Amino acid sequence: MPSSSQDDLVRRAMARATGEITDAMTVDQKADALEDALSEELDSLAVPPSALANPQFPVQVDDNPEGTVLMHREPRLPEMPQKPTLIDFFKLRWAPASHVLQSAALARRNGFSDRIVLACLLHDVSVHGLIRTDHGYWAAQMVEPYVHPQVAFAIRYHQALRFFPNPDVGYEYPEKYLKWFGEDYVPPAYIKADYEYAKGHEWYMAARQVTMNDLYAFDPNANPKIEEFEDVIAREFRRPEEGLGFDRSPVAHMWRTMIWPNNFL
């Protein structure tokens, strides 16, 4: 059962998400909006809201002391190093990223492998810096060139698996989903198809283990740090010599978008 502080966290997240959720959204999109709101509420406990940069609202030209639009600089965000690493993104673009840090810490306490710990650490990173809708697919694509294929698989398919219980391994359909979406909710066809595909895959349990360490990692009293996972990152995340965003990989543009989220062109 959640503690009273967790209940407060959920109530605030639901209030935050109410303004963003519309009737036109699918239930899967609503689920992403609510999970994003939970992450934002959790992060607000670690960093005052005034200190959180919001790259969704560009600086107006009149407010820019140089009188020009933004190109390859972002005055509201910390400057990134010339060859940014994954840890640089955690510290300078995604911080405090409390939910994914809690998820990875929980996976480590539960004795899971480095790859599962890393998948938990990265499963929601697109939400923190790029895009929320279909976050599992986006996050998997972002990290695919740098991780073992099993890690990318786990991140991609955790999004579908979260809607399907597996009592044999201890994953029940989240009670909050019943409250938020109704007992008659049916996931869209692409989610069901991806669940069926993942269920028959040799790496099914990798994705399932992400879900098992995901929804239960919203503890307002926990505060793990990215430094605790430097060893896992060193072993399991390939660091491009040119830096993330500049290695000419198929996903480099995604990382550059997070470095300069408001480039005019």
Secondary structure, DSSP 4 states (H G I P E B T S, - for coil): ---HHHHHHHHHHHHHHHTT--TTS-HHHHHHHHHHHHHHHHHHHHS-GGG---TTSPPPGGGSTT-S--SS--TTSPPPPSS--HHHHIIIIITT-HHHHHHHHHHHHTT--HHHHHHHHHTTHHHHHT--TTHHHHHHHHHGGGS-HHHHHHHHHHHHHTTS-BGGGTBPPPHHHHHHH-TT----HHHHHHHHHHHTSTTHHHHHHHHHTTTT---TT----GGGGHHHHHHHS---TT-TTSS--TTHHHHHHHHSTT---
